[in-house]
Amino acid sequence: MKWYVIYTKRNFLIRVAKSLNTLGINAYCPVIEYVKQYSDRKKKVEKPVLTSYVLVNISEKERVNVFSIPGVLRYLFWLGKPAEVRQDEIDILKRELKGCIDIPENTLVKGKDFTIPSGPFKGFEGKILNLSKNKLRLKLASIGLFMTVNIS
């Protein structure tokens, strides 16, 4: 059994993953849960990390079975073969998405450097550009990336 990457229709990721799991195919759609503020309420929302991609753990012979699920378009290919993801990469993804970053509030000062303590960007250093009640905006110059982090 190997992990393959399936390309899905837009906004079908979570439905495809649930349908594949009920069919008996081990599917994983990495999501981040966050609280969305509406004008009259707060709601817990799941947002997929990999846009339009679902990971499936399936044998080579069973690869065709995924196309019975509505929303599945095709497999992702790399160098003419279906793209494979190693088990250790799946484990890292699951572990990193499970945890949260605990940041002492007194260390957050606009304009100061900040080193990310955990998560996928662990060890990267960035400058704090903006700081609000529940968001932190960082500039990671080493990789040329601006990042917004939700603070709970």
N, CA, C and O of each residue as an XYZ file, in Angstrom:
608
protein
N       0.842     -1.179      0.000
C       0.000      0.000      0.000
C       0.888      1.243      0.000
O       1.862      1.332      0.747
N       0.533      2.184     -0.842
C       1.283      3.431     -0.953
C       0.309      4.597     -0.852
O      -0.884      4.455     -1.119
N       0.838      5.748     -0.463
C       0.042      6.971     -0.409
C       0.142      7.668     -1.763
O       1.239      7.966     -2.236
N      -1.009      7.925     -2.383
C      -1.078      8.649     -3.641
C      -1.837      9.954     -3.433
O      -2.536     10.125     -2.434
N      -1.695     10.867     -4.382
C      -2.358     12.168     -4.306
C      -3.442     12.226     -5.370
O      -3.185     11.995     -6.552
N      -4.666     12.541     -4.930
C      -5.805     12.666     -5.842
C      -6.146     14.140     -5.992
O      -6.186     14.880     -5.010
N      -6.388     14.556     -7.213
C      -6.837     15.915     -7.494
C      -8.356     15.890     -7.558
O      -8.939     15.062     -8.257
N      -9.007     16.811     -6.817
C     -10.464     16.824     -6.745
C     -11.034     18.131     -7.280
O     -10.307     19.093     -7.526
N     -12.351     18.143     -7.452
C     -13.025     19.384     -7.809
C     -12.892     20.364     -6.646
O     -12.693     19.971     -5.496
N     -13.004     21.622     -6.971
C     -12.914     22.667     -5.955
C     -14.022     22.482     -4.912
O     -15.172     22.210     -5.255
N     -13.663     22.631     -3.655
C     -14.583     22.525     -2.507
C     -15.176     21.129     -2.312
O     -16.191     20.993     -1.630
N     -14.580     20.102     -2.884
C     -15.058     18.733     -2.709
C     -14.143     17.912     -1.805
O     -14.414     16.734     -1.574
N     -13.080     18.497     -1.294
C     -12.056     17.732     -0.597
C     -12.580     16.926      0.581
O     -12.361     15.717      0.652
N     -13.261     17.578      1.498
C     -13.705     16.899      2.711
C     -14.765     15.853      2.371
O     -14.758     14.764      2.944
N     -15.674     16.166      1.448
C     -16.692     15.196      1.031
C     -16.058     13.977      0.372
O     -16.465     12.846      0.635
N     -15.060     14.203     -0.486
C     -14.382     13.090     -1.159
C     -13.673     12.206     -0.139
O     -13.755     10.980     -0.216
N     -12.974     12.825      0.818
C     -12.258     12.049      1.834
C     -13.222     11.200      2.660
O     -12.943     10.031      2.926
N     -14.355     11.776      3.067
C     -15.344     11.022      3.852
C     -15.943      9.891      3.030
O     -16.130      8.787      3.542
N     -16.245     10.148      1.766
C     -16.816      9.115      0.902
C     -15.825      7.973      0.666
O     -16.213      6.804      0.666
N     -14.552      8.307      0.467
C     -13.537      7.268      0.275
C     -13.385      6.420      1.530
O     -13.243      5.201      1.441
N     -13.413      7.056      2.699
C     -13.291      6.303      3.953
C     -14.483      5.375      4.156
O     -14.305      4.256      4.636
N     -15.699      5.810      3.802
C     -16.860      4.925      3.925
C     -16.806      3.774      2.917
O     -17.379      2.710      3.151
N     -16.119      3.994      1.800
C     -15.943      2.952      0.791
C     -14.874      1.935      1.215
O     -14.739      0.880      0.595
N     -14.124      2.251      2.261
C     -13.096      1.342      2.754
C     -11.692      1.702      2.295
O     -10.749      0.943      2.516
N     -11.551      2.856      1.657
C     -10.242      3.331      1.203
C      -9.732      4.345      2.219
O     -10.431      5.303      2.551
N      -8.525      4.137      2.706
C      -7.937      5.033      3.698
C      -7.573      6.358      3.026
O      -6.615      6.427      2.256
N      -8.343      7.409      3.321
C      -8.124      8.730      2.722
C      -7.825      9.729      3.826
O      -8.342      9.622      4.938
N      -6.981     10.702      3.501
C      -6.613     11.738      4.470
C      -6.651     13.105      3.789
O      -5.973     13.344      2.790
N      -7.453     13.982      4.354
C      -7.540     15.358      3.886
C      -7.094     16.243      5.047
O      -7.882     16.488      5.961
N      -5.850     16.730      5.035
C      -5.377     17.550      6.153
C      -6.133     18.871      6.232
O      -6.219     19.610      5.252
N      -6.679     19.157      7.413
C      -7.454     20.374      7.617
C      -6.959     21.112      8.857
O      -6.377     20.523      9.767
N      -7.208     22.411      8.863
C      -6.943     23.251     10.018
C      -8.291     23.736     10.524
O      -9.108     24.236      9.751
N      -8.523     23.589     11.821
C      -9.752     24.099     12.418
C      -9.486     25.486     12.981
O      -8.463     25.724     13.623
N     -10.403     26.383     12.736
C     -10.306     27.714     13.312
C     -11.701     28.253     13.561
O     -12.682     27.720     13.044
N     -11.786     29.312     14.353
C     -13.067     29.918     14.678
C     -13.265     31.123     13.780
O     -12.443     32.039     13.758
N     -14.368     31.115     13.039
C     -14.689     32.220     12.139
C     -15.714     33.118     12.816
O     -16.726     32.649     13.337
N     -15.433     34.416     12.798
C     -16.313     35.392     13.429
C     -17.289     35.950     12.402
O     -16.886     36.583     11.426
N     -18.582     35.707     12.634
C     -19.627     36.307     11.828
C     -20.189     37.495     12.606
O     -19.807     37.716     13.755
N     -21.071     38.245     12.006
C     -21.617     39.423     12.680
C     -22.451     39.049     13.899
O     -22.523     39.821     14.855
N     -23.086     37.872     13.883
C     -23.958     37.497     14.991
C     -23.489     36.283     15.791
O     -24.090     35.959     16.816
N     -22.422     35.600     15.344
C     -21.980     34.387     16.045
C     -20.558     34.011     15.642
O     -19.982     34.568     14.707
N     -20.020     33.052     16.376
C     -18.741     32.445     16.031
C     -19.003     31.005     15.641
O     -19.862     30.337     16.216
N     -18.244     30.530     14.645
C     -18.442     29.167     14.178
C     -17.093     28.500     13.961
O     -16.176     29.105     13.406
N     -16.974     27.252     14.402
C     -15.758     26.475     14.180
C     -15.786     25.943     12.752
O     -16.745     25.283     12.353
N     -14.739     26.226     11.982
C     -14.691     25.898     10.556
C     -13.439     25.078     10.273
O     -12.390     25.305     10.876
N     -13.554     24.118      9.349
C     -12.405     23.352      8.887
C     -11.984     23.867      7.517
O     -12.809     24.012      6.616
N     -10.691     24.141      7.373
C     -10.167     24.606      6.088
C      -9.084     23.626      5.628
O      -8.132     23.373      6.366
N      -9.217     23.074      4.423
C      -8.205     22.148      3.918
C      -6.848     22.837      3.742
O      -6.776     23.984      3.301
N      -5.788     22.129      4.088
C      -4.432     22.656      3.956
C      -3.955     22.543      2.513
O      -3.355     23.476      1.980
N      -4.216     21.424      1.893
C      -3.806     21.177      0.511
C      -5.004     21.419     -0.395
O      -5.889     20.569     -0.489
N      -5.041     22.541     -1.047
C      -6.178     22.905     -1.885
C      -6.330     21.921     -3.043
O      -5.411     21.747     -3.844
N      -7.488     21.285     -3.125
C      -7.872     20.342     -4.190
C      -7.126     19.013     -4.167
O      -7.182     18.273     -5.149
N      -6.431     18.686     -3.083
C      -5.705     17.414     -3.021
C      -6.142     16.592     -1.818
O      -6.267     17.112     -0.709
N      -6.374     15.298     -2.049
C      -6.666     14.336     -0.998
C      -5.630     13.230     -1.112
O      -5.290     12.809     -2.218
N      -5.130     12.760      0.010
C      -4.139     11.688      0.035
C      -4.854     10.364      0.302
O      -5.685     10.276      1.205
N      -4.530      9.335     -0.485
C      -5.152      8.026     -0.297
C      -4.075      6.959     -0.146
O      -3.059      6.968     -0.841
N      -4.325      6.046      0.779
C      -3.431      4.914      1.007
C      -4.085      3.702      0.370
O      -5.044      3.143      0.903
N      -3.555      3.303     -0.777
C      -4.215      2.290     -1.594
C      -3.173      1.484     -2.357
O      -2.066      1.966     -2.600
N      -3.526      0.258     -2.734
C      -2.606     -0.552     -3.527
C      -2.712     -0.164     -4.995
O      -3.671      0.485     -5.413
N      -1.735     -0.563     -5.752
C      -1.684     -0.235     -7.185
C      -2.910     -0.794     -7.921
O      -3.438     -0.149     -8.827
N      -3.356     -1.976     -7.535
C      -4.489     -2.626     -8.201
C      -5.809     -1.896     -7.938
O      -6.702     -1.902     -8.785
N      -5.930     -1.272     -6.770
C      -7.189     -0.633     -6.374
C      -7.272      0.839     -6.767
O      -8.251      1.506     -6.436
N      -6.270      1.355     -7.463
C      -6.236      2.787     -7.776
C      -7.447      3.264     -8.574
O      -7.847      4.421     -8.448
N      -8.033      2.399     -9.386
C      -9.160      2.782    -10.231
C     -10.430      3.000     -9.397
O     -11.320      3.739     -9.819
N     -10.526      2.372     -8.226
C     -11.747      2.429     -7.413
C     -12.102      3.829     -6.941
O     -13.266      4.084     -6.631
N     -11.148      4.744     -6.875
C     -11.435      6.088     -6.363
C     -12.307      6.894     -7.312
O     -12.945      7.857     -6.886
N     -12.349      6.532     -8.566
C     -13.115      7.300     -9.544
C     -14.623      7.068     -9.438
O     -15.395      7.716    -10.145
N     -15.052      6.151     -8.563
C     -16.484      5.954     -8.334
C     -17.065      7.035     -7.423
O     -18.283      7.130     -7.277
N     -16.215      7.839     -6.815
C     -16.643      8.904     -5.903
C     -16.820     10.208     -6.685
O     -15.907     10.615     -7.404
N     -17.976     10.872     -6.561
C     -18.158     12.161     -7.237
C     -17.182     13.209     -6.701
O     -16.996     13.337     -5.491
N     -16.573     13.942     -7.601
C     -15.632     14.985     -7.208
C     -14.184     14.630     -7.462
O     -13.333     15.520     -7.489
N     -13.874     13.345     -7.650
C     -12.498     12.923     -7.945
C     -12.239     13.158     -9.428
O     -12.996     12.687    -10.277
N     -11.167     13.887     -9.740
C     -10.858     14.190    -11.139
C      -9.752     13.294    -11.697
O      -9.925     12.657    -12.736
N      -8.613     13.250    -10.999
C      -7.480     12.455    -11.507
C      -6.429     12.306    -10.415
O      -6.519     12.917     -9.350
N      -5.435     11.480    -10.707
C      -4.277     11.362     -9.836
C      -3.263     12.430    -10.214
O      -3.201     12.852    -11.369
N      -2.481     12.861     -9.257
C      -1.386     13.779     -9.511
C      -0.186     12.945     -9.967
O       0.146     11.942     -9.336
N       0.460     13.354    -11.053
C       1.590     12.608    -11.598
C       2.885     13.381    -11.422
O       2.894     14.612    -11.424
N       3.985     12.639    -11.269
C       5.317     13.208    -11.160
C       6.243     12.350    -11.996
O       6.385     11.155    -11.738
N       6.876     12.946    -12.997
C       7.779     12.249    -13.910
C       7.105     11.054    -14.585
O       7.714      9.995    -14.731
N       5.858     11.227    -14.992
C       5.146     10.195    -15.731
C       4.546      9.086    -14.892
O       3.934      8.171    -15.443
N       4.701      9.138    -13.564
C       4.153      8.118    -12.673
C       3.261      8.801    -11.642
O       3.439      9.983    -11.349
N       2.299      8.057    -11.090
C       1.476      8.657    -10.033
C       2.354      9.103     -8.862
O       3.218      8.356     -8.401
N       2.122     10.324     -8.391
C       2.927     10.877     -7.298
C       2.685     10.078     -6.024
O       1.543      9.815     -5.648
N       3.779      9.695     -5.367
C       3.701      8.949     -4.119
C       4.205      9.829     -2.983
O       5.124     10.630     -3.153
N       3.584      9.660     -1.826
C       3.986     10.380     -0.630
C       4.444      9.338      0.384
O       3.757      8.341      0.609
N       5.604      9.568      0.997
C       6.129      8.614      1.977
C       5.316      8.662      3.272
O       4.754      9.699      3.627
N       5.263      7.536      3.965
C       4.517      7.441      5.220
C       5.044      8.420      6.261
O       4.259      9.006      7.007
N       6.363      8.608      6.324
C       6.918      9.530      7.325
C       6.487     10.972      7.057
O       6.344     11.753      7.998
N       6.278     11.337      5.791
C       5.782     12.683      5.466
C       4.330     12.851      5.914
O       3.949     13.924      6.381
N       3.524     11.808      5.778
C       2.139     11.838      6.251
C       2.123     11.984      7.769
O       1.339     12.763      8.312
N       2.987     11.236      8.455
C       3.057     11.311      9.914
C       3.460     12.709     10.383
O       2.900     13.228     11.349
N       4.422     13.311      9.703
C       4.850     14.674     10.048
C       3.704     15.654      9.846
O       3.474     16.521     10.689
N       2.987     15.527      8.743
C       1.860     16.409      8.453
C       0.785     16.290      9.529
O       0.271     17.300     10.008
N       0.444     15.058      9.912
C      -0.562     14.844     10.955
C      -0.104     15.423     12.293
O      -0.882     16.071     12.993
N       1.147     15.188     12.639
C       1.672     15.668     13.922
C       1.715     17.193     13.982
O       1.342     17.782     14.997
N       2.160     17.829     12.918
C       2.292     19.289     12.922
C       0.938     19.991     12.902
O       0.794     21.067     13.482
N      -0.052     19.399     12.244
C      -1.367     20.026     12.199
C      -2.135     19.842     13.505
O      -3.073     20.587     13.787
N      -1.738     18.853     14.298
C      -2.414     18.601     15.556
C      -2.048     19.633     16.619
O      -2.884     20.011     17.440
N      -0.816     20.077     16.599
C      -0.332     20.953     17.653
C      -0.626     22.417     17.397
O      -0.919     22.823     16.272
N      -0.542     23.195     18.452
C      -0.708     24.640     18.384
C       0.564     25.287     18.904
O       1.327     24.665     19.644
N       0.788     26.512     18.524
C       1.950     27.242     18.992
C       1.544     28.076     20.196
O       0.664     28.931     20.094
N       2.174     27.835     21.324
C       1.939     28.641     22.514
C       2.993     29.732     22.556
O       4.188     29.451     22.651
N       2.543     30.978     22.484
C       3.451     32.118     22.462
C       3.127     33.021     23.644
O       1.999     33.501     23.757
N       4.094     33.262     24.527
C       3.842     34.225     25.603
C       3.614     35.613     25.012
O       4.396     36.080     24.184
N       2.532     36.271     25.447
C       2.148     37.551     24.849
C       3.197     38.641     25.039
O       3.313     39.532     24.198
N       3.956     38.587     26.117
C       4.930     39.651     26.360
C       6.120     39.601     25.407
O       6.905     40.548     25.355
N       6.265     38.511     24.651
C       7.369     38.421     23.688
C       7.003     39.034     22.342
O       7.869     39.199     21.483
N       5.740     39.371     22.150
C       5.287     39.896     20.866
C       5.322     41.424     20.876
O       4.511     42.078     21.532
N       6.289     41.978     20.128
C       6.433     43.426     20.022
C       6.630     43.761     18.549
O       7.487     43.184     17.881
N       5.818     44.709     18.045
C       5.906     45.108     16.646
C       7.314     45.607     16.322
O       7.892     46.402     17.063
N       7.864     45.117     15.182
C       9.181     45.528     14.738
C      10.313     44.649     15.241
O      11.435     44.752     14.745
N      10.049     43.792     16.208
C      11.079     42.907     16.766
C      11.159     41.614     15.957
O      10.220     41.242     15.254
N      12.302     40.941     16.075
C      12.463     39.639     15.449
C      11.787     38.583     16.313
O      11.752     38.691     17.539
N      11.249     37.557     15.649
C      10.549     36.486     16.346
C      10.912     35.169     15.692
O      10.838     35.046     14.470
N      11.309     34.170     16.493
C      11.638     32.844     15.992
C      10.454     31.932     16.251
O       9.975     31.840     17.381
N       9.983     31.265     15.223
C       8.818     30.385     15.332
C       9.231     29.141     16.115
O      10.145     28.425     15.707
N       8.551     28.878     17.255
C       8.984     27.801     18.137
C       8.593     26.396     17.703
O       9.280     25.441     18.065
N       7.507     26.233     16.936
C       7.093     24.891     16.524
C       6.240     24.987     15.270
O       5.890     26.077     14.817
N       5.916     23.834     14.724
C       5.104     23.785     13.512
C       5.958     23.612     12.281
O       7.162     23.384     12.391
N       5.355     23.716     11.101
C       6.085     23.479      9.861
C       7.195     24.491      9.603
O       8.140     24.185      8.876
N       7.104     25.683     10.177
C       8.130     26.711      9.983
C       9.018     26.856     11.219
O       9.600     27.916     11.449
N       9.118     25.795     12.006
C       9.913     25.815     13.229
C      11.354     26.258     12.936
O      12.003     25.753     12.020
N      11.834     27.216     13.740
C      13.202     27.687     13.608
C      13.367     28.875     12.674
O      14.408     29.531     12.698
N      12.370     29.167     11.858
C      12.467     30.324     10.972
C      12.315     31.604     11.781
O      11.519     31.679     12.718
N      13.086     32.594     11.404
C      13.035     33.872     12.095
C      12.391     34.913     11.191
O      12.691     34.999     10.000
N      11.505     35.699     11.780
C      10.825     36.725     11.018
C      10.645     37.985     11.832
O      10.789     37.986     13.054
N      10.330     39.047     11.138
C      10.084     40.336     11.794
C       8.582     40.521     11.932
O       7.831     40.289     10.985
N       8.143     40.944     13.126
C       6.728     41.178     13.374
C       6.336     42.494     12.713
O       6.816     43.559     13.101
N       5.454     42.414     11.705
C       5.015     43.605     10.989
C       3.785     44.236     11.641
O       3.750     45.442     11.884
N       2.791     43.417     11.918
C       1.560     43.884     12.545
C       1.187     42.947     13.667
O       1.472     41.751     13.623
N       0.551     43.504     14.665
C       0.120     42.722     15.810
C      -1.244     43.241     16.247
O      -1.380     44.402     16.634
N      -2.249     42.378     16.185
C      -3.578     42.771     16.638
C      -4.027     41.802     17.717
O      -3.247     40.966     18.174
N      -5.267     41.915     18.117
C      -5.791     41.108     19.209
C      -5.678     39.604     18.932
O      -5.346     38.831     19.831
N      -5.951     39.193     17.699
C      -5.934     37.759     17.405
C      -5.124     37.377     16.164
O      -5.224     36.243     15.694
N      -4.322     38.303     15.625
C      -3.504     37.998     14.444
C      -2.104     38.579     14.581
O      -1.890     39.628     15.189
N      -1.175     37.864     13.998
C       0.226     38.263     13.996
C       0.719     38.165     12.559
O       0.579     37.116     11.930
N       1.283     39.224     12.039
C       1.786     39.247     10.653
C       3.300     39.257     10.713
O       3.901     40.154     11.304
N       3.924     38.243     10.092
C       5.379     38.086     10.087
C       5.937     38.200      8.684
O       5.274     37.855      7.706
N       7.167     38.690      8.597
C       7.906     38.684      7.341
C       9.085     37.740      7.530
O       9.993     38.015      8.314
N       9.063     36.620      6.800
C      10.149     35.650      6.848
C      11.079     35.932      5.668
O      10.895     35.381      4.583
N      12.060     36.776      5.880
C      12.930     37.232      4.802
C      13.774     36.099      4.211
O      14.093     36.125      3.022
N      14.136     35.111      5.025
C      15.012     34.043      4.550
C      14.391     33.222      3.429
O      15.109     32.677      2.590
N      13.055     33.128      3.405
C      12.392     32.380      2.340
C      11.468     33.265      1.514
O      10.737     32.767      0.658
N      11.491     34.568      1.760
C      10.702     35.513      0.976
C       9.207     35.317      1.127
O       8.483     35.242      0.134
N       8.741     35.234      2.364
C       7.350     34.919      2.626
C       6.774     35.841      3.693
O       7.430     36.135      4.692
N       5.552     36.289      3.476
C       4.790     37.008      4.492
C       3.780     36.017      5.045
O       3.157     35.267      4.294
N       3.623     36.017      6.350
C       2.786     35.013      6.986
C       1.872     35.657      8.010
O       2.314     36.493      8.799
N       0.605     35.279      8.006
C      -0.326     35.732      9.021
C      -0.677     34.543      9.903
O      -1.086     33.494      9.407
N      -0.517     34.707     11.207
C      -0.764     33.644     12.170
C      -1.934     34.070     13.044
O      -1.951     35.175     13.587
N      -2.921     33.168     13.174
C      -4.044     33.427     14.083
C      -3.614     33.082     15.498
O      -3.081     32.000     15.745
N      -3.844     33.995     16.419
C      -3.494     33.787     17.817
C      -4.787     33.588     18.586
O      -5.718     34.386     18.475
N      -4.837     32.503     19.376
C      -6.048     32.267     20.170
C      -5.852     32.729     21.592
O      -6.765     32.612     22.410
